[in-house]
Amino acid sequence: MKKKTIVWLIVLVALCSAISAGIWVYNFERAKDNNSLFTGETLEVKSDTGNSVGRNTVLTFVSNYEDGFSDTREVIAPVYMYGWQRDRMESAYPSWKMDEFSPLRVVFNRSERGRSSQHYVLGEKDGYVAVYYKDSGVLKEVTSTPVASLNDDERKSVISGKEIDGDTHLYLCLQDLES
């Protein structure tokens, strides 16, 4: 009697598993045909053709500061913007001036008051060359370059707090110190 119960239990579990697998495969194929695997809804996206934002559009935001430096941020256009024309993009960013609009690139510019954050001071932290923001004194990064490996002039310059303006100049100075 006990063996008979176990056999029936195994048959019942196998039957339930087969039915569940069949339902899952049916729903999966149906969702795949509808192009909506998870939600059961289809998202209609306008085509990239024409002069509108699409999946290959890069949005560029340039902030120009009074000290002559600028910060640039680039992002891929989010899906909800696909199909937007120039006027819709301008209304979405009223505090920015649009300088360029194409299906591949949209460029916004804005003048900012004050100084950019691209003013640095080289210093020393725990025996390594460190970069600090000039205005706040906050640590930006600690490099892998030991101060002890620098020649005398470079070491004195770093220890005394060499000032650097601009990301490009900072990159070049750090590259020179590493070599």
LOMILUM-626798 format. One record per residue: x, y, z of N, C-alpha, C in turn. Coordinates in pm, whole numbers, plus 32768, in hexadecimal, padded with zeros to 4 digits. Layout:
N
    n_X    n_Y    n_Z   ca_X   ca_Y   ca_Z    c_X    c_Y    c_Z
      X      Y      Z      X      Y      Z      X      Y      Z
...
***
This chain:
179
    n_X    n_Y    n_Z   ca_X   ca_Y   ca_Z    c_X    c_Y    c_Z
   8053   7F89   8000   8000   8000   8000   8057   807D   8000
   80C0   807A   804A   8118   80ED   8053   815B   8108   7FCC
   8184   809F   7F87   81C4   80AF   7F04   8161   80E8   7E9F
   80E6   80BD   7EA7   807F   80ED   7E4B   8069   8184   7E5E
   8068   81B4   7ED7   8055   8242   7EF5   80CA   8294   7EBF
   8143   8262   7ED0   81BA   82A9   7EA0   81B8   82B1   7E08
   8191   8244   7DC5   818A   8244   7D32   8123   82A9   7D03
   80AE   82AC   7D41   8046   830C   7D1A   8073   839C   7D33
   80BA   83B1   7D9F   80EE   8436   7DBF   8152   8464   7D55
   81AA   840B   7D2A   820C   842B   7CC2   81C6   8449   7C3E
   8162   83FA   7C1B   8116   8411   7B9F   80CF   8498   7BA5
   8096   84B9   7C16   804F   8538   7C26   80AF   85AF   7C19
   8125   85A7   7C58   8188   8613   7C4F   81B9   8621   7BBF
   81D2   85B1   7B7B   81FF   85B5   7AF0   8195   85F4   7A97
   8117   85D1   7AAC   80AA   8609   7A5C   809D   86A0   7A72
   80A5   86CD   7AEF   809E   875D   7B0D   8114   87A6   7ACF
   818A   876B   7AD5   8201   87A9   7A9A   81F3   87B5   7A03
   81C0   874E   79C3   81AE   8751   7932   8149   87BC   7909
   80DD   87C6   7953   8078   882C   7933   80B2   88B8   7948
   80FA   88CE   79B5   8137   8951   79CF   819C   8975   7963
   81EE   8916   793B   8251   892F   78D2   820B   8951   784E
   819F   890B   782F   8155   8927   77B5   8119   89B3   77B4
   80E0   89DB   7823   80A7   8A62   782E   8114   8ACB   7821
   8187   8AB5   7862   81F5   8B14   785C   8228   8B23   77CD
   823C   8AB3   7786   826D   8AB8   76FB   8207   8B00   76A3
   8187   8AE3   76B5   811F   8B24   7666   8122   8BBC   767C
   8129   8BE9   76F8   812D   8C79   7716   81AD   8CB9   76E4
   821C   8C72   76ED   829C   8CA7   76BE   8297   8CBD   7627
   8265   8C5C   75DC   825C   8C6A   754A   81FA   8CD8   7523
   818D   8CE0   756A   8129   8D47   754F   8162   8DD2   7569
   81AC   8DE2   75D8   81E8   8E62   75F9   8253   8E86   7593
   829F   8E24   7565   8307   8E3D   7502   82C9   8E6C   747F
   825A   8E32   7459   8215   8E5B   73DF   81DF   8EE9   73EB
   81B6   8F10   7464   8181   8F96   747A   81EE   8FFD   7495
   826A   8FCF   749F   82DC   9029   74B8   82D3   906A   7541
   8299   9022   75A1   8289   905A   7627   8297   8FEB   768F
   830D   8FBC   76A4   8328   8F48   76F6   82F6   8F55   7786
   830A   8FC5   77C5   82EE   8FCF   7853   826C   9016   7875
   8249   907C   782A   81D7   90CF   7853   8155   90AA   780F
   815B   9065   77A0   80E2   9049   7756   80B5   90C0   7704
   8102   912E   7707   80E1   91A5   76BB   814E   91BE   7654
   8129   91FF   75E8   818A   9220   7580   81A7   92B4   7586
   8227   92D9   7589   8250   9365   758A   8269   938F   74FB
   821E   93F2   74CD   8231   9422   7445   8296   9494   7447
   8301   9484   73FB   836A   94E9   73F4   8370   951C   7367
   8374   95A0   7359   837C   95DB   72D4   8403   95BE   7296
   8406   95BA   7215   847F   959A   71CB   84E8   9607   71D7
   8568   95E0   71C5   85D6   963F   71CA   85DF   9693   714B
   8594   9670   70E5   85A1   96B7   7067   856A   9744   7075
   859B   979D   7022   8572   9828   7028   85CB   9874   7087
   85A0   98EB   70A9   85F0   9942   70FF   85B7   9941   718C
   85C5   98CE   71D0   8593   98C1   7258   85F4   986E   72AB
   85DE   9873   732D   8632   9827   738A   8614   9793   737A
   867D   9742   737E   866E   96B1   7371   86CD   9667   73CD
   86D8   95E6   73B8   8729   9594   7412   87BF   95B0   7408
   87EB   95F0   739C   887A   9611   738B   889A   96A2   73AD
   883A   96EB   73E2   884F   9779   7400   889C   978A   7482
   8904   97DE   747D   8952   9800   74F4   892C   988E   751D
   8907   989E   759C   88E9   9922   75D2   8967   9955   7617
   8994   99CD   75EE   8A0D   9A09   7626   89E6   9A89   766E
   8A0E   9A94   76ED   89F2   9B09   773F   8A77   9B4B   7763
   8A8A   9BC8   7737   8B07   9C10   7750   8AEA   9C86   77AC
   8B2A   9C85   7821   8B1E   9CF4   7881   8B9C   9D49   7876
   8B8C   9DC8   7850   8BFC   9E24   783F   8C05   9E7F   78B9
   8C7A   9E81   78F9   8C8E   9ECE   7973   8CD6   9F51   7958
   8CCB   9FAD   79B6   8D08   A032   79A9   8DA0   A02D   79A3
   8DDC   9FC1   79D5   8E6F   9FB7   79D4   8EA5   9F80   7950
   8E4D   9F6D   78EE   8E78   9F40   786A   8E77   9EA9   7857
   8E5E   9E5E   78C0   8E58   9DCD   78B5   8DC8   9DA0   789E
   8DBA   9D28   786B   8D34   9CF1   7856   8D32   9C5F   7880
   8CBE   9C33   78A9   8CA7   9BA7   78CB   8C45   9B6F   7865
   8C65   9AFB   782F   8C10   9ABC   77CA   8BDF   9A36   77FF
   8B5E   9A1E   77EE   8B21   99A0   7816   8AD3   9969   779F
   8AEA   98EB   777F   8AA4   98AD   770E   8A56   9833   773F
   89DB   9826   770B   8986   97B3   772B   893E   9788   76AC
   891C   9709   76A5   88C9   96D6   7638   8839   96FF   7654
   87F2   9728   75EE   8767   9753   75FF   8713   96E1   763A
   86C3   96FE   76A1   866D   9697   76D9   85FC   9672   7678
   85C6   95FC   7688   8560   95C7   762D   84E9   9624   761F
   84BF   9663   768C   8447   96B7   7684   8459   9730   7629
   84D6   9751   7604   84EE   97C4   75AB   84F0   979C   7518
   84EC   971D   74FA   84F0   96F1   746F   847C   9731   7422
   849D   976C   73B1   8439   97AC   735E   8427   9841   737A
   8466   9875   73E3   8459   9903   7402   849F   9957   7398
   845E   99C4   7373   8495   9A24   7314   84DE   9A93   7361
   8519   9AEE   7318   8568   9B5B   7353   8518   9BAD   73B9
   849E   9BD4   7395   8450   9C29   73EF   842E   9BE3   7473
   8415   9B62   746D   83F6   9B15   74E7   8472   9B0D   7541
   84E7   9AFB   7504   8563   9AF5   7551   857F   9B7C   7593
   856A   9BE9   7549   8581   9C6F   7581   8524   9C89   75F7
   84A8   9C5E   75EC   8449   9C76   765A   8467   9C1D   76D3
   84A9   9BAC   76BE   84CC   9B54   772D   853F   9B8B   7780
   8593   9BDF   7742   8608   9C18   7787   8607   9CB1   7776
   85AA   9CF6   77B6   859D   9D87   779F   8613   9DDA   77D1
   8660   9DA9   7830   86D1   9DF8   7863   8751   9DE0   7813
   8749   9D90   77AA   87BD   9D73   7754   87A4   9DAB   76C9
   880F   9DD6   7686   8807   9E05   75FB   8833   9D93   75A0
   87DC   9D6E   7541   87FE   9D02   74E5   8854   9D39   7474
   88CD   9D01   7465   892A   9D2C   73FC   8928   9CD1   7383
   8900   9C55   7396   8902   9BF5   7327   8893   9B90   733C
   8850   9B6B   72CE   87E9   9B05   72D4   87F1   9AAF   7258
   8807   9A2F   726B   8806   99CE   71FD   87DD   9947   7238
   87BC   98E6   71E4   8797   9862   7218   8808   981E   7266
   8884   984A   7252   88F5   980D   7297   8924   985B   7311
   8909   98DE   7314   8942   992F   737F   88EC   99AA   739A
   88D5   99C4   741B   8893   9A3E   7447   88F0   9A7F   74AD
   8916   9AFD   7494   8975   9B43   74EB   892F   9BB9   752D
   8938   9BBC   75B3   8902   9C2A   7602   8976   9C72   7646
   896C   9CF7   764F   89D0   9D49   7693   898C   9D9F   76FC
   89D8   9DBE   7764   89A4   9E17   77CB   8A1A   9E5B   7810
   8A0C   9EDC   782B   8A71   9F26   7876   8A53   9F18   790A
   8ABB   9EFB   7956   8AAD   9EE8   79E7   8AF7   9F58   7A2E
   8AC1   9F85   7A9C   8B05   9FEB   7AED   8B71   9FA6   7B40
   8BDA   9FF0   7B5A   8C43   9FBC   7BB0   8CAE   9F6F   7B65
   8D01   9F2C   7BB4   8D71   9EE1   7B7D   8D4C   9E4E   7B6D
   8D90   9E0F   7B0F   8D7D   9D7F   7AFE   8DC7   9D36   7B6D
   8DB6   9CB5   7B73   8DFD   9C64   7BD7   8E83   9C33   7BA2
   8EB2   9C6B   7B32   8F2E   9C3D   7AF3   8FAA   9C88   7B25
   8FAE   9CA6   7BA5   9022   9CE7   7BE1   9054   9C8C   7C51
   90D2   9C61   7C44   9106   9BFA   7C9D   9189   9C24   7CDD
   91AD   9BDB   7D45   922D   9BEB   7D89   9267   9B5F   7D9B
   92E3   9B4D   7D6D   9327   9ACE   7D87   9361   9AD3   7E13
   9359   9A65   7E58   938F   9A5C   7EDF   93BA   99CE   7EFC
   93CC   99B2   7F7B   93FA   992E   7FA5   9399   98F5   800B
   937A   9874   7FFE   9326   982F   8060   935C   97A1   8070
   9381   9780   80E9   93B5   96FB   8109   9429   96D2   80B0
   947C   9733   808A   94F3   9715   803C   94DD   9711   7FA6
   9462   972D   7F78   9442   9729   7EE9   9415   97B3   7EBA
   9423   97CB   7E38   93F4   9848   7DFC   935C   9848   7E03
   9324   98B5   7E33   9293   98C2   7E40   9264   993F   7DF8
   91E6   993D   7DCE   91A9   99AF   7D8A   9136   99E1   7DE2
   9138   9A64   7DFD   90CF   9AA4   7E4D   908A   9B0F   7DF9
   9009   9B25   7E13   8FC5   9B96   7DD5   8FF9   9C15   7E16
   901D   9C76   7DC3   905D   9CF0   7DF6   9001   9D3F   7E53
   8F86   9D55   7E2A   8F2C   9DAC   7E77   8F02   9D70   7EFC
   8EE6   9CEE   7EFD   8EB1   9CB0   7F77   8F1A   9C63   7FC7
   8F88   9C3F   7F86   8FEE   9BEE   7FCA   8FC6   9B5D   7FDB
   8F58   9B35   7F9E   8F29   9AAC   7FA7   8F7F   9A53   7F4D
   8F9E   99DD   7F7F   8FEF   997D   7F34   8FA2   994A   7EBB
   8FDD   9955   7E45   8FA1   9921   7DCA   8FCE   9892   7DB3
   9052   987A   7DBD   9086   97F3   7DA8   9113   97E9   7DDF
   9139   976E   7DFE   91C2   974E   7E23   91FA   96F8   7DB3
   926A   9721   7D7A   92A4   96D7   7D0B   92F7   9661   7D40
   9329   9612   7CE5   937F   95A2   7D0A   9412   95C9   7D03
   942E   964A   7CF5   94B8   967B   7CE9   94EE   96A1   7D72
   9553   965A   7DA3   9590   967F   7E24   95DC   9703   7E17
   95CD   9759   7E79   9614   97D9   7E78   96AA   97C1   7E7A
   96D6   9758   7EBD   9764   9738   7EC7   97A2   9717   7E3F
   9751   96EE   7DDE   9786   96CA   7D5A   979B   9744   7D00
   9770   97B9   7D2B   977D   9833   7CDA   9808   986E   7CE9
   9833   98B9   7C81   98B3   98FF   7C8F   98A1   9973   7CF1
   990E   99B1   7D19   9909   9A18   7D83   98AC   9A8C   7D61
   98B3   9ABF   7CE5   985E   9B30   7CBF   97CA   9B0A   7CC3
   97A9   9A95   7C8C   971E   9A69   7C8C   96ED   9A52   7D1A
   9740   9A15   7D6E   971A   99FA   7DF8   96FC   9A7C   7E43
   9753   9AE0   7E33   973E   9B62   7E75   96BE   9BA4   7E43
   96A7   9B99   7DC0   9630   9BD5   7D84   95B1   9B94   7DBB
   95B1   9B10   7DC6   953B   9AC9   7DFA   9526   9AE8   7E8D
   9590   9AE4   7EDB   9584   9AFC   7F6B   9558   9B8B   7F89
   9585   9BEB   7F36   955D   9C76   7F4C   94D2   9C95   7F17
   9495   9C38   7ECE   940C   9C4C   7E9D   9407   9C8B   7E14
   9430   9C42   7DB0   9430   9C74   7D26   93A0   9C87   7CF6
   9380   9CFF   7CC6   92F9   9D1D   7C95   92EE   9CFC   7C01
   927E   9CC0   7BDC   9265   9C98   7B51   91D7   9CC1   7B2C
   91C8   9CFD   7AB8   9145   9D24   7A86   9122   9CD2   7A0B
   90AE   9C93   7A0D   907C   9C49   799A   9096   9BB4   79A3
   9032   9B67   7979   903D   9AD5   797B   90AD   9AA3   7920
   90BB   9AE0   78AC   9122   9AB5   784D   91AD   9ACC   7887
   91C3   9B40   78C1   9245   9B5F   78FD   9261   9B01   7973
   91FB   9AE1   79C2   920B   9A83   7A31   9236   99FB   79FE
   91F2   99CC   7997   9213   9949   795D   92A3   9946   792C
   92CD   99AF   78E7   9356   99B4   78B3   93BD   99BA   7924
   93A2   9A08   798D   93FF   9A11   79FE   940C   998A   7A44
   939D   9946   7A5B   93A2   98C3   7A9C   93EC   985D   7A46
   93D6   9866   79C4   941C   980D   7968   94B3   9826   796D
   94DC   98A4   7972   956A   98C6   797C   95A6   9892   79FF
   955D   989C   7A6C   9590   986F   7AED   95A1   97D7   7AF1
   954C   978F   7AAA   9554   96FD   7AAA   95CB   96C9   7A5B
   95FB   9718   79FA   9669   96E6   79A5   96F1   970C   79DA
***
